[in-house]
């Protein structure tokens, strides 16, 4: 993960550093991740807190993210993706198409949940049609969460985890993301094994994967998204720690042999 500094319009945006400050920080994080041996990066507006609901995300956010992504794409020849908080899936598709990114993340492609910003509804019905409208079905993959972290899922509590994962495949997601309850928390091994039995699309771990559980959990899935663990002392707000990235990727290489 490359977590962008607050963007224009966000409460903590640093107007003195301006857009260049955001770009410079993103380049530095990406440099460290690449040096550490990662396979690709996903860029998100992590620090645009409190996050807006999809229909409230402003054009200034989309324009800035597209500008940053393009500058990263010009520098690095690695797979890149984009995640627009909160559940801005159509916006992410547009950015990905404009900048040549290969994938996006959707926090809620099917069903709904209650976030700190309010009720977040399924993005799939609009997003899948929007991707088709842009002729981007073979260009941009949608990696979709279910029972996503940082939310209440009581409104669909009558649906099992397996049913919620199946809904992602039914909604035409290209991969399903399984997370723990919050940033830095891993999913349960048993939950991964249950999901593997009911879906045919790839499974990604979206939180909590670290050196300590890598050998146990990674063989169960097809890939992973790693954010806070790669930061100094594992703290989300800290810079990327190249040594932590290297230790992690060395184990990944061993598991791939």
matplotlib code that plots the C-alpha trace (Angstrom):
import matplotlib.pyplot as plt

x = [0.0, 1.0, -1.0, -1.3, -0.9, -4.2, -5.4, -6.9, -10.3, -9.4, -9.2, -5.5, -4.3, -0.9, -1.4, 2.2, 3.7, 1.0, 0.5, 4.3, 4.5, 2.0, 3.8, 7.2, 6.0, 4.3, 7.5, 9.5, 7.1, 7.1, 10.9, 11.2, 8.6, 10.2, 13.7, 12.1, 11.0, 7.2, 5.3, 3.1, 1.5, -2.0, -2.4, -5.2, -6.3, -5.9, -5.4, -8.5, -10.2, -13.0, -13.8, -16.7, -19.4, -19.1, -21.5, -19.8, -16.2, -15.2, -13.5, -10.4, -9.8, -10.1, -8.0, -5.2, -5.1, -5.0, -2.1, -0.1, -0.8, 0.3, 3.6, 4.2, 3.3, 5.8, 8.5, 7.8, 7.1, 5.2, 1.5, -0.5, -3.9, -6.1, -8.5, -10.7, -12.1, -14.8, -16.0, -15.5, -15.5, -16.6, -14.1, -11.3, -12.2, -12.0, -8.6, -7.3, -8.3, -6.8, -3.5, -3.1, -3.6, -4.6, -6.8, -8.9, -10.2, -13.9, -14.8, -18.4, -19.2, -22.2, -24.7, -24.1, -22.6, -22.5, -19.3, -18.3, -19.6, -23.0, -24.6, -22.3, -24.3, -23.2, -21.1, -21.4, -24.6, -23.2, -19.5, -19.8, -21.9, -19.5, -16.5, -18.3, -19.3, -15.6, -14.7, -12.4, -13.6, -10.3, -8.1, -9.2, -9.7, -11.9, -10.7, -13.6, -13.9, -16.7, -17.4, -14.8, -12.8, -13.8, -17.6, -20.7, -22.3, -25.4, -27.7, -26.7, -26.0, -28.4, -25.9, -23.0, -19.4, -19.6, -22.8, -21.2, -18.2, -20.4, -22.2, -18.9, -18.5, -22.1, -21.5, -18.8, -15.8, -12.5, -11.1, -12.4, -10.5, -10.8, -9.7, -9.6, -11.8, -9.4, -6.2, -3.4, -5.6, -5.4, -8.4, -8.9, -7.5, -10.8, -12.6, -10.2, -10.7, -14.5, -14.4, -12.1, -14.7, -17.5, -15.9, -13.9, -12.3, -8.9, -8.7, -6.5, -5.8, -6.4, -5.1, -2.9, -0.4, 3.1, 6.3, 4.9, 1.9, 3.1, 4.0, 0.7, -1.7, -0.2, -0.3, -4.1, -4.7, -3.7, -2.1, -2.2, -2.4, 0.0, -0.1, 0.7, 3.0, 5.5, 5.7, 8.3, 7.3, 4.2, 2.5, 0.2, 1.3, 5.1, 7.2, 7.9, 10.6, 12.7, 14.1, 10.6, 9.6, 12.7, 12.2, 8.6, 9.4, 12.2, 9.8, 7.4, 10.1, 10.8, 7.1, 7.0, 9.8]
y = [0.0, 3.6, 5.8, 9.3, 12.3, 14.3, 15.6, 19.0, 19.3, 17.1, 18.7, 18.0, 18.9, 20.8, 23.7, 24.8, 21.6, 21.5, 18.7, 18.3, 17.2, 14.5, 13.3, 13.3, 11.3, 8.8, 8.4, 7.8, 5.2, 3.4, 3.6, 1.8, -0.8, -1.6, -1.8, -4.2, -6.5, -6.1, -7.3, -4.2, -1.3, 0.0, 3.7, 5.1, 8.3, 6.8, 10.2, 12.0, 11.4, 11.5, 9.7, 10.7, 8.4, 7.6, 10.2, 13.0, 12.4, 15.6, 16.0, 17.5, 14.1, 12.2, 14.7, 14.7, 10.9, 10.5, 13.0, 11.1, 7.7, 8.9, 10.2, 6.9, 4.9, 7.0, 6.0, 2.4, -0.7, -2.7, -3.5, -0.7, -0.3, 2.3, 2.5, 5.6, 6.0, 5.4, 2.8, 5.2, 2.3, 4.0, 6.8, 4.2, 2.6, 6.0, 6.8, 3.3, 3.6, 7.1, 6.1, 2.5, 0.8, -2.8, -3.2, -1.5, -2.3, -2.1, -2.2, -3.1, -4.5, -6.5, -6.1, -3.2, -2.2, 0.7, 2.7, 5.7, 7.8, 6.0, 3.3, 2.1, 0.3, -2.1, -0.5, -3.5, -2.7, 0.6, -0.2, -3.3, -1.5, 1.5, -0.7, -2.2, 1.2, 2.2, -1.0, -1.8, -5.3, -6.9, -4.0, -3.4, -6.1, -5.5, -6.9, -6.8, -7.0, -8.7, -8.3, -5.5, -4.2, -0.9, -1.5, -3.0, -5.8, -6.4, -5.4, -8.6, -10.7, -13.3, -14.1, -16.4, -15.5, -18.0, -16.5, -13.0, -14.3, -16.0, -12.6, -11.1, -13.7, -13.3, -9.5, -10.2, -9.4, -10.7, -11.6, -11.6, -9.9, -11.3, -9.1, -9.1, -6.8, -3.8, -2.6, -4.9, -7.8, -11.0, -13.1, -16.4, -19.4, -21.2, -18.4, -18.6, -22.3, -22.0, -19.3, -21.4, -24.2, -22.0, -19.6, -20.1, -16.7, -15.8, -15.0, -12.2, -11.4, -7.7, -7.1, -8.5, -10.6, -10.4, -12.3, -14.1, -15.6, -15.6, -19.2, -20.3, -18.1, -17.2, -20.8, -20.7, -17.7, -16.3, -13.1, -10.3, -6.6, -5.4, -1.9, -1.1, -4.0, -2.5, 0.7, 1.5, -0.3, -1.5, 1.9, 3.1, 6.7, 5.9, 5.7, 2.5, 0.3, -1.3, -3.9, -5.1, -5.3, -7.3, -9.8, -10.3, -10.7, -13.2, -15.5, -15.1, -16.1, -19.2, -20.2, -19.8, -22.3]
z = [0.0, -0.8, 1.6, 0.2, 2.4, 2.8, -0.6, -1.4, 0.2, 3.1, 6.6, 7.0, 3.6, 3.8, 1.4, 2.0, 0.7, -1.9, -4.5, -4.9, -1.2, -1.9, -5.0, -3.3, -0.4, -2.7, -4.7, -1.6, -0.3, -3.7, -3.9, -0.6, -1.4, -4.8, -3.1, -0.6, -3.4, -3.6, -6.7, -7.1, -5.3, -4.6, -4.0, -1.7, -0.1, 3.4, 5.1, 3.7, 7.0, 7.9, 4.6, 2.4, 1.1, -2.7, -4.0, -1.9, -3.1, -4.9, -8.3, -6.6, -5.0, -8.2, -10.2, -7.6, -7.3, -11.1, -11.2, -8.5, -10.1, -13.5, -12.1, -10.4, -13.5, -15.5, -13.0, -12.2, -14.4, -11.8, -11.5, -9.9, -8.5, -6.8, -3.9, -3.4, 0.1, 0.9, -1.6, -4.5, -7.0, -10.2, -9.4, -8.9, -12.3, -14.0, -12.4, -13.3, -16.9, -17.3, -15.7, -17.0, -13.6, -13.7, -10.6, -8.0, -4.6, -3.7, 0.0, -0.7, -4.1, -2.9, 0.0, 2.5, 5.8, 8.3, 8.3, 10.4, 7.5, 7.4, 5.3, 2.5, -0.2, -2.9, -5.6, -7.9, -9.9, -11.1, -11.1, -13.3, -15.8, -15.7, -16.4, -19.3, -20.6, -20.6, -22.4, -19.5, -18.5, -19.7, -18.5, -14.9, -12.3, -9.3, -6.0, -3.6, 0.2, 2.0, 5.7, 5.4, 8.4, 10.2, 9.8, 11.4, 9.4, 11.5, 8.7, 6.9, 10.0, 8.7, 5.9, 6.6, 5.7, 2.9, 1.5, 1.6, -0.3, -2.8, -3.3, -4.4, -7.1, -8.1, -8.3, -10.9, -8.7, -10.0, -6.6, -3.0, -0.2, 3.3, 6.3, 10.1, 12.1, 11.8, 10.2, 11.2, 12.3, 10.2, 9.1, 10.9, 9.1, 9.5, 7.7, 4.8, 4.5, 4.5, 1.8, -0.4, -0.5, -1.9, -4.5, -7.7, -7.9, -6.3, -2.6, -1.2, 2.4, 3.0, 6.5, 9.2, 7.1, 8.7, 9.1, 12.1, 10.3, 6.7, 6.4, 7.9, 6.0, 2.6, 1.2, 1.7, -0.6, -4.0, -2.8, -0.2, 0.3, 3.0, 4.5, 8.1, 8.6, 6.1, 8.1, 10.8, 14.0, 12.1, 12.7, 9.9, 10.1, 9.9, 6.7, 4.9, 6.6, 3.8, 6.1, 7.2, 3.5, 2.7, 5.5, 4.4, 0.7, 1.4, 3.1, 0.2, -2.2, -0.1, -0.2, -4.0, -4.6]

ax = plt.figure().add_subplot(projection="3d")
ax.plot(x, y, z, "-o")
ax.set_aspect("equal")
plt.show()
